[in-house]
Amino acid sequence: MSALSPAERALLASLARTALPAGRTLHAADEVTVDAAAALLGRAGAPAVRAWATGARALDAWCRVRHLSAFAALPPDRRLRVMEAWRDGPGTRLVMRGLLAPLKLVHFDSPRAYGALECRWAAESPVREEPQRWQQQIVDGGALDGAGLECDVVVVGSGAGGAPIARELAARGFAVLILEEGKYFSRKDFSGRPLEMMARLYRRAGLTATLGNHVIPVPVGKGVGGTTMVNAGTCLRAPDEVLDGWRRDFGVDVDAAALAPYYARVEDTLGVAPSSPAALGRPAVVVARGADRLGWSHHPLPRNAPGCDGHGLCCFGCPTDAKRGTNVSYVPAALRAGAQLVTGVRVERVLTDGDAATGVEGTARTADGAPVRVTVRARVVVLACGALHTPALLLRSGLGTSSGHLGRHLSIHPASAAFGLFDERIDGHLAVPQGYAVDEFARDGIMFEGASAPPELLAATLQTFGPDFVDVMERYRQLLGFGFMIKDVSRGRVRLGRDGAPLMTYSVGEADVRQLRRGMVLLCRLMFAAGAREVFPGVAGFERVRGEADVDALAKARLPARAFDLSAYHPLGTARMGRDPATSVVGANHEVHDVLNLYVVDGSAVPTSLGVNPQMTIMALSLRAADAVARRLERLAA
């Protein structure tokens, strides 16, 4: 049932009819679209419904003042002009995008729309799977009877930080217990449907975001494997100069030579290598063509996906298990080595005795929703909840706060994208979504990586609507998506929200705004060099760029941060490593400065922005931290 009032639903229907008319092959929005959008808002929760309704009422009030008419009562052509005015307004652009996003998402999330675009609707169901013995070591926390658990080391989190150290310590004979807030999913759970999978596999259905001078989505995975289950699989080592900076600025005894053996072990475990030409598909060919014409360096990205079929579902759970996220690599290996995994547990507090950690405590839920307390006593506690949830857990526990730096120094790699329309078939949906890179400007802090998107997500990304929008979407198979991220110098902060969950604040500084503008200009030039007829950048006032003259105008434009459509995927630095306890939260061995036997092994310990995808670095640091934790456990047992 819709959570919208009748008046709000009428506004939703009017927006749908105006934004999504019929095309040559695509059907117009109808009551099915409106019902589905209302249901999507309802599933997103009361805050999302209130936010949408507030924006819709503001649009209607503006209409009544400017046009002496309710929005729904205007004829279609005038409604379209009102929407265009809001899209082009500095204070209303993001509101218009938010009003249309639910409609675009559900309209294109249907077999009918996929059929009109000649795209495959869903992933093939896997052949019947035989249960693996290690799966018997996975327990739902809701099934526990409340009795306390004991182990040598409890690892909170099963992603890039937690899973490698759990496997390493279990292989050395220690009793390891992994706690994971999310569920365990196998390949048979991955339908290939983006909206369905985002609701199941992402925190807040992918709606985690920063607050500041921009609202920037930072999608975070929730489930065994964490974000490695839903990322694009890119595996890059941190640049030498970044690691050298850690030694110079933070006194951390980590450099390229020191991490090289750990990187090599991770690469071997994950089968890191470039994807095959067949999996990279036409997007890689076209990007390489443009980069060659400009004389720019480019190459296939190394990925943890041997045997990838290139069907573009990396970010929604790989239905073939070709991508070796920790859910199919380090976690099973840890369980085979004797570790235990308890899912569905939200860890709320680290337990201490004096100045030493002694375990954790949290809550699980039974099948009927009743709470179950889960207490784990351990000689060593490893926090690997990620750069958002680890500082929140430490703040809830009142630990790691002595320096005043806990939760600060958040970097996120702000990212944007553009879509080029070509005369040829691109078929990005039949290729690795992020398989190719242009690294000509990587030393300048701008890294270009592929950004193909399925129809519903592409539709929500484009700022256009109405007949022009439908015309572009009907040529979906001729669109090339490509993106870039910047090595940000801006920094944000993680605090505790009202419910004890992490609250991110982050404002994009002027230096990073200049980098974003430069990155988008370079991306447009790359698209035109590759043969694009026109380009759709995510920039206010430049939603449709038709040639170099428009690109030159973009290069000269004075743009605020909110003019760019941004997302981010790599939160780091909120419990950073350092030798000095006055300026960092954990030491070079990952132990919290002011709490014995408590270690932070995830992106929050990474001291600075990397400029490249961080999962490889987090995993290498995790293996390195295992050596320090093993030494501590041996001393405690002596």
N, C-alpha and C positions, 0 to 999 in steps of 0.2 A: 504493500500500500504506500502511496506517495506521502512524504512528510511535508509537502508543499500545501499551502492554502489554495483555495480555488482561484483567487486572483493571481497568485504566483504561478500556478499551473497555466493560466491563460497567457501570462507573459512568456513562459517557457514555450508554449505552442506557437505564439507569434514569432518568437526568435527562430524556432525551428523552420517554420514555413518560409521565412525570409532568407535565412542563411543557407538552407539546403533545398533549393528547387530541383526539379527534374532536369536531367541532362539528356544526352543522346542515348546513353545506356544506363546511367544511374537513376534510381528512383528518387522521387521527392520525399522529404520527411513527412511522416504521417503520425497517426496516433500511436502506432507501435514504437516509433522513435521517441515520442514524448513520454510514453509509459516507461520505456527503458531508461531514459535519462533521469526521470524522477526516481526510479528505483535505484539507479546508480548513486544519486545524491543521498538517498536514504541509507544505503549500505555504507557510505563514507562517514556517516555519523552526524549528530546534531550540529557540531561546529561548521561542517561543510555546508549543510543545509542553510544555516543562518548566514554564512558568508555569501552564498549564491543569492539568497532572497534579499539580502541587503543591497547587493549590486543591482538586482533586477528592479527593486523599488526605486533606487536612485535614478536608473535609466527612465523609468516611467515618470518620476517627478520632473526630471529635466525636460521630458517631452511635453508635459502639461504646461510648464512655464514657457518653453520656447515655441511650441506649436499649438498650444491651447487644446491639446487632445491627449488622451491616453495613448500609449505606444500601440497597444493592440488594435485601437480604432483607426489608426492611420492606414492609408492604402499601401500596398507592398513597396512601391517605388520610394515613397517617403520614409517608410521604415528602414529601407536599405540605406538611404542617405543619413538618417540619424545614427545608424550603426557605424557607418563610415566615419562620421564626425567623432564618435566616441573612440573608435580605433585610432584615429589620428591625434586625439587629445593627450597631452602629457600626463594628466592625472587620471584618465579613464581607459587608457589603452590596455593595461593589465586587467582591468575590470571586465572589459569586453571579451578578452581572451578567456577569462574564467567563466563568463556566462555561456560562451559557446562550446567550451571544451567538453562538457558532459554530452551535449547533443552530437558533436562530431564523433566522439569516441564510440557511442552506441550505434550511431547510424552506419558506420563502416565496420562495426564488429558484428557482421551478419553474413551468412552464406550468400544472401542475395547480392550484397555489395561486392563481396569477393568474387562472385561469379561474373558480375558485370565488368570487373577489372581483370578477369582471367587469371586469378591468383588461387593458390591452394588454400583451402579453408582451415584445415586442422592437421595436426601431426598424425602419422599413422600409429596405431596402438602397437606397442612392442609385442613380440612373441612372448608367450607365457614364460615367466621367469621362475627359476628354481630358487627357493629361499637359501640364503647364504648362512653359514654357521655363525658368522660374526654378528648377524642381525639378532641373534638370541641374546646378545649382550646390550641391547637397547631396551630401556624400560621407560614407560611413560610415568612421569613424576606423580600424576594423579592416582596411580595404582599403588603408591607407597602407603604404608600404614601409619606414617608419622614417626616411626622409629628412626633414631639417628644413624647416620652412615659414617664410616671411618675409612681413611685411606692415607697413603703417603703424601699425595699431591692432588688437590682438586683444581681443575682447569675450568674456568668459567668462560664459555664461548668455544665454538667449534669451527671458526673461520680460518683466515690466513694466519692469524697469530696463534690461536689455541690448538688447532689440530696438529701442526708439525711438532710442537713441543710435547704434546700428549703422546704422539707416536714414539718420539725419541726416548722419552722417559720410560714408557711401557716396555720398549725393546730392551732397556737396560735393567729390567726386572723390578721396577718400582710399581706399587699399587696406585694406579691412576684412575681418577673418576672425572669424567667430562660432564659438565652441566650445560644444557642448552635451553634457552627460552622457547625457541621454535620447535616445530615438529620434524620428524624424519620423513623425507620424501624419496621415493625411488623413481626411476624413469617412467614407470607406468602411471605416475601421478601427473606427469607433464603433458598437458593436452596441446600445447602449442598456441593456445588462445591468449593473447597478451593481457586483456582485461581480467580474465579469470585467474591467470597466473600471478598477475601483480597483486590481486586481492589476497592470494594465498601465500605468496612467497616474499612479499615486501612488507616492511613495517608501514603501518598506516596506508596500505595499498599504494605505496610509492609516493605519498604526499608529505613525507618529512621535508622540511624546508627551513631556510634561514630567515631571520627577520632583521631588517636594517634599512639601508637606502634602496634595497631591492628584495624581492622574495625569490629565493633561488632554491629550486627543488634539489635535494640531496638524497636520492633513492638508496635505501639500505635494506639488505636482505635479512630475512628472519626465517631461520630453519637450520637444520644440520648442514654445515658448510658456509653459513653466513652469506656474505655478499659474493663469495667465490662461486656460489651456486647460480647466481644470476648476473654475473659480470660478463664482459665480452671475451674474456680469456687472454687478454694481452699480457705478455710476460717480458718485461724489460728490466735490465739492471739499472740501478741508480747511476747517474753520471759521476765520473771520478771527482769532478770539481765539487759536487755536492757533498760527497763523503769526506773530501779533504776539508771542506768548510766545517763539518761536524768536529773534526779533530782540532781545528784552529779556534773555532768560536765556542765550543762547548767542552773541550778537553776529553772527548769521547775517543777511546782507542779503537776506532773503526775506520778503515779505509778500504779502497778497492782490493788491495792485496789480502787484507785480513778477511774480507767477506767472500772473496772468490771461491774458496772451497765449499762454503755453504751454498752460494748461488749454484755451483755446479751440481751439488747433491739435489737441490730443488729441481733444477732443469731435468735431471735424470729421472726423478720420481714422476714428474708431470709430463714427460715426453715432449719438452718444449722444442718447437720447430716451426718454420713458416708453413702456412696452409698450402695445399696443392693449388695449382692454377685453376683447376676445375672448381674448387671450393671458393676461390677468390672471385671467380666469375668476371663479368663485363665491367663492374665498377673499378676493379684494379687496372684493367686494360685502359680504361678511359682516363683515370687519374694519372697513370704513368705517361700517357700520351701528352696530357697537359703539362706535367712536370718536365718532361723532356723538352718540350717547346720553350719552356722558360729557363731551362738549364738548372733546375732544382733537384737536389738529392731526394731519392724516394726508394722504397723497398717494401716487400711484404713484412707484416708484423710477426714476430715470434709469438706463438700461442701454445697453450696447454691442451691442444685438441687434436691429437693424432687420429686419423680416420674420420675427420669432420666431413659431413656431407654437404655443408654450405647452404643449409636451408634457413639460416637467419634467425634461429630461435634461442641463441645463446643467453639472452637476457630474460628468458621466461622458463628456464629449466631445460636442460638438454635432453630430449627424449631418446637419444641414442647412447647416452653416457660417453660420447666422444670427448667432450670437454671434461678435463680432469680437475674440477673443483675439489675442494677438500672433502666434499660429501662422497666422492668416488675414489679418492686417493688416500690422503692422510688419515681420515677418520676410519675407514675400513682397516687400514694397516694398523692403526692404534688398537682397534678392537681385536684384531687377529693376534696382536702381541700381548693381549690380556687386559687392556683397559676396559672400563665400563662406561656406558653413556646413559644419562638420564635426561629425557627431553621434557619440555613443557614446564620448566622451572624458572621463575623470575627471581633471580638472586637480589635480595634487598639490602643485605648488610654483610660486611666482613666482620667476623668475630675475632677478638683479640684477648690476650692475657698479658697485661703490662704493655710492653712495647713490641710485642710479637703477635703476628697473625696466627690464629688457631683453627680457622675454618670459615664457613659461610652459612648464611641462613636465608631461606627464600620461601616462595609459595608456589604450589602447583594447583591444578584444578582437576577434580574428578569428572567423569563423563557427564554428570548432571550439574556441574558448575560449583560444587562445594569446595571450599579451600582446604588444602592439605599443607601443613608446615613441613618443610624439608630442611633438616640441619645436617651439615657435613663437618666432621672434625678431621683436620688434616695437619700434617707437619709443615707443609708449604702450600700457599695459596697463589695461584697464577690467574690474573685477570686478563682476559682477552676478549672483551666485549666490544671493542672498536673505539674510535676516537670520540664518539658521542656518549656511549653508555658506560664505558670505564670511568671517565671522570665523574659521571653522575653517581655511580655506585660508590666511588671513593668519597664524594661529597655527602651522600646519605650516611656513610659510615663515619664521617668526621676524621678521615685519614688522608695523609699526603698533602695536607694543607699548609704546612709550616712555612713554605717558601712564598706563598701567595700566588704561585704560578699555575696551580691546578685549574684546568678548564680554560686557560688562556692559550694564546698563540695558535688558534685554529686556522689552518690553511685548507683550501678545498679544491684547488685547480678549477676556477670558473671556466665554463665551456660554452660554446655556441656552435651553430651549424648553419649551413645554407643548402638549398636544393636547386640543382641546375636542370633545366628542361632541354632535352636533346631531340634531334630528329631520328635518332636510332634507339633501338630497344636497349635498356640498361639492365632491367630485371634485378634490381638490388635485393629483392625478397628471395632470390634464388642463390644468394651468395653470403659469405661471412659478413655480418653487419659491420664489423670493425676488423678488417683483415689487412688493410694497407695503410702506409704512413708516408708522409712527406716531412722529412726532418731537416730541411734546409735552414730553418730558423730556430731549431731546437736550442742552440746555444744562446739565442736571444730570448728564450723563455716562451716560445710559441711552438707547439707540437700539433701537427695535423694528422688526424686519424679518421678512418671511415666512420660513417654514422648513418647507415641505412636504417629505415624504420618501416614497420608494417603499416598498412593503409590507415588504420584508425589512429595510430600515434602520429603519423605524418600529417593527417588531417587536423589533429589538435594542435600541431606545431605551426602550421601555416596560419598567417594572420589574415588571409583573405577569406571571403565568404560570398555567398550569392552566386550568380551565374558564372563569374570569372573563376571562382573557387572550384565549382563543379567541373568546369572545362579543364582546369589543371589536374584535378583528381582523376578525371577520365583518361588522362595520359600518364597515369601513375607508373606504368612500366617504362616510360621514357625519362623518369626522374632519377637523377643521381644525388644521393645525400652524402655529404662529407662534413666533418666537423674539426674543431680545434679546441685546445685548452691552453691556458696560460699558467706559467709558474708564478703564482700570485705573491706579491709582497704585502698585500692587505692581510690583516689578521682579525679573527673573530674570537668568540668566547662561548663556552658551554656553561650554562648555569642550571640550577634545578627549577623546573616548572612547578606549578601548583600541585600536580599529582606525583611529584618526585621523579618524573621523566626528564630527560635532557631538553633544554631550551637553547637553541642556537641563535646567536646574534652575530651578524657579519655585515660590514659595509664595504663596498667596493671603492677603493681609493682612486685618486685621479691617475696615478701612474698605471694602474691596472686597467682603467677605462681606456687610456691611450693604447695599451696593448690589445685590448679587445677590438678597438677600431682598426688597428693595423692588421690584426689577424683576419678580420672579416674582409678587409680590402684585398689582402693577399689571396684569400679563399675565392673571392669573386674573380680575380684575375686568373686563378688556376682553372676555374670552371669555363671561362671564356676561351682560354688557351686550349682547353680540351675539346671545344666545339659547342658549348652550350648556346642555345638561342636566347635564353633569358635565365636570370638567377633570382631565387627567392631567399634573401638573407633574413635572419631574425633581428632586424633593426628597424626601429620606428622611423617612418618617413622614407624608408628604402625597402619596402616590402616586395617590390618588383623592380629589378635592375635589368635594363635592356642593352647595355653596352658600356664601353670604357668611359664614356662621358659621365654616365651615372656613377661609375666606380670612382672617378676622380672627384665627383661631388661628395661622395661618402667619405673619401679620404680627407676632405677639407672641413667636413661638418663638425660643429661643436655639439657633442652628444653627452648627456648624463648617463650614469650607470643604468638607470631604468629604461633607457632606450633600447637596450640589448635583451634579447630573449636568452636567458642563461639557465644552465643547469650545472651540477657539480657532482662528482662521484668519488672523490678521494679525500675525505676528511682525515687530517693528520695533526699531531703536535700538541694535544691538549693535556698530556702528562709527560712532557718531553724529557729525554735523557740528557744528562750533563754531569760533569764531575762536581760542580759546585752546588751544594744543597740549597744555597740561597737563590739560585736562578733556575733550578730544574726540580722535577718531581721524583725522578728515578735516576739511579746511577748507571754507569756504563754496563753493569751486569744486569740491568732491568729491575733491581730491587728498589722498592720505595725507600727514599732516604731516611724517613723517620719511623719506619715499621719493619722490623725484622721478619724474614720468611714470607714477605708479600712482594710479588713480582708483577710487573705490567709488561705484557708481551703482545702488542698489537700496534695499530697505526697511531695511537695516542702517544706512544713513546718515541716515534720518529720526530727528530728535532725540528725539521724544516720542510717546506714544500720541495718536492723532488723534480717537478717538471716532466715526469714520466709516470706511467701507471705504477702503483706502489706494491701490488700484491707480492711480486718476487722479493722485494726488499723486506717486507714484513715477514715472509716465510724464512728468508735467510737469517734474519735477526732472531727469529723464533728458534731455529736450530742452534744458533750461537748461544742463546739464553739457556738452552737445555743443558749445556755444559756447566754453566754456573749453578743452576738449580740442582743438578746431580751432585756436584761437589758439596753443596749445602746439605742435601739429604744424607750424604755419606757421613758428614761431620755430625749431624744430629743423631745418627744411628750408632756412632762410635761410643 
